Amino acid sequence: MIALRFGTDMVPYLSQLTEQFTPTPWLTWRR
């Protein structure tokens, strides 16, 4: 449960960080 919550909390944070540096096709696909 802790791992699941950690994952869900980190997904938006990681995606925002990645988008800030270099937008990747993965981010476009996520949207």
Helices and strands as residue ranges (DSSP letters): H 2-21, H 25-30
